[in-house]
Amino acid sequence: MNTINIGLLGPGKIAKRVAKGIMLADNANLYAVGSRDINRAKEFAKEYNALAYENEDLLKDDNVDAVYIAIPNAYHFKWVMKALNAGKHVICEKPMFINKYDCEEAFKLAKEKNLMLMEAMKSDFLPLTLKIKELLKSSEYGKLLYIDGKYSSVTSGEPGSWVFDAKTAGGLRDVGIYPISYSNFIADSKIKDTITICKESDDGLDLLGQTTILYDNGVLATCTSGLELKTINKIFIYTDKGYFEIEDFWKAGSGRFVTKDNIEEIKCEMFNDFMYEIKHFCDCVEKGLTESPIASKEATMEILKVFDGRR
């Protein structure tokens, strides 16, 4: 098994958790850190014994096999394309793209260059998520009927930060994407119809929103998200025999299945919530894939379909 040298672009809010995930993955190595500010890159890289670069220079290092893009949403497409054109495999923080046209163009380029491109939807790769999806295939847990997820937080960003950019971020794209992506993954069916109703600020920023999704297989999902309050951030997965309940589902290692007569505790390993997606990404690179069989182009396009359903 080869080790994939990863360059981390953007030593920001989540970068330390991403870096830890890279270090824990047995097929990845945090080789370099890039930033607009070289001093910031040096400060971050020193902690991990990695090289420090300005962003453009990191892409010129032939020893960098792949980049993890952890910069603000508005710059994702620009740096995905730069990295692919520099011959690097790419894993990019969610939402990887703001519209379907950027998505089509980037995946087309990745395929042309035979490079791996993946949206970093970490919850899809957690052992608990995969276990629950497997349990739902068993008649013992009943037929999947309805999913209800909530993720709202007043701590996602300080006033003035990119999180409050109405054009590229906001509640739906910053935190709402978690229950939406989770629902898409668990429902395991294409979206038939979707609508999102939002409470907006004067400049169009979605402060609080409710998304409803109907899938081709008849499963219904509702997802609540926002930036002006903190909800009880859980997801409930209902079947005709009971329901799964998972708190902090985007990073959870445990949950439970509740019926009228019983509560079954479900526990899985949890080392670092970013490690599993990074390990999967590196496995895909090693296999010569250009898309993940889990976080595929189609999966990203389904998320964008929900964004387009905002009223």
Rosetta blueprint (number, residue, H / E / L):
1 M L
2 N L
3 T L
4 I E
5 N E
6 I E
7 G E
8 L E
9 L E
10 G L
11 P L
12 G L
13 K L
14 I L
15 A H
16 K H
17 R H
18 V H
19 A H
20 K H
21 G H
22 I H
23 M H
24 L H
25 A L
26 D L
27 N L
28 A E
29 N E
30 L E
31 Y E
32 A E
33 V E
34 G E
35 S E
36 R L
37 D L
38 I H
39 N H
40 R H
41 A H
42 K H
43 E H
44 F H
45 A H
46 K H
47 E H
48 Y L
49 N L
50 A L
51 L E
52 A E
53 Y E
54 E E
55 N H
56 E H
57 D H
58 L H
59 L L
60 K L
61 D L
62 D L
63 N L
64 V L
65 D L
66 A E
67 V E
68 Y E
69 I E
70 A L
71 I L
72 P L
73 N H
74 A H
75 Y H
76 H H
77 F H
78 K H
79 W H
80 V H
81 M H
82 K H
83 A H
84 L H
85 N H
86 A L
87 G L
88 K L
89 H E
90 V E
91 I E
92 C E
93 E E
94 K L
95 P L
96 M L
97 F L
98 I L
99 N L
100 K H
101 Y H
102 D H
103 C H
104 E H
105 E H
106 A H
107 F H
108 K H
109 L H
110 A H
111 K H
112 E H
113 K L
114 N L
115 L L
116 M L
117 L E
118 M E
119 E E
120 A E
121 M L
122 K H
123 S H
124 D H
125 F H
126 L L
127 P H
128 L H
129 T H
130 L H
131 K H
132 I H
133 K H
134 E H
135 L H
136 L L
137 K L
138 S L
139 S H
140 E H
141 Y H
142 G L
143 K L
144 L E
145 L E
146 Y E
147 I E
148 D E
149 G E
150 K E
151 Y E
152 S E
153 S L
154 V L
155 T L
156 S L
157 G L
158 E L
159 P L
160 G L
161 S L
162 W H
163 V H
164 F H
165 D L
166 A L
167 K L
168 T L
169 A L
170 G L
171 G H
172 L H
173 R H
174 D H
175 V H
176 G H
177 I H
178 Y H
179 P H
180 I H
181 S H
182 Y H
183 S H
184 N H
185 F H
186 I H
187 A H
188 D L
189 S L
190 K L
191 I E
192 K E
193 D E
194 T E
195 I E
196 T E
197 I E
198 C E
199 K E
200 E E
201 S L
202 D L
203 D L
204 G L
205 L L
206 D E
207 L E
208 L E
209 G E
210 Q E
211 T E
212 T E
213 I E
214 L E
215 Y E
216 D L
217 N L
218 G L
219 V L
220 L E
221 A E
222 T E
223 C E
224 T E
225 S E
226 G E
227 L L
228 E L
229 L L
230 K L
231 T L
232 I L
233 N L
234 K E
235 I E
236 F E
237 I E
238 Y E
239 T E
240 D L
241 K L
242 G L
243 Y E
244 F E
245 E E
246 I E
247 E E
248 D L
249 F L
250 W L
251 K L
252 A L
253 G L
254 S E
255 G E
256 R E
257 F E
258 V E
259 T L
260 K L
261 D L
262 N L
263 I E
264 E E
265 E E
266 I E
267 K E
268 C L
269 E L
270 M L
271 F L
272 N L
273 D L
274 F L
275 M H
276 Y H
277 E H
278 I H
279 K H
280 H H
281 F H
282 C H
283 D H
284 C H
285 V H
286 E H
287 K H
288 G L
289 L L
290 T L
291 E L
292 S L
293 P L
294 I L
295 A L
296 S L
297 K H
298 E H
299 A H
300 T H
301 M H
302 E H
303 I H
304 L H
305 K H
306 V H
307 F H
308 D H
309 G L
310 R E
311 R L
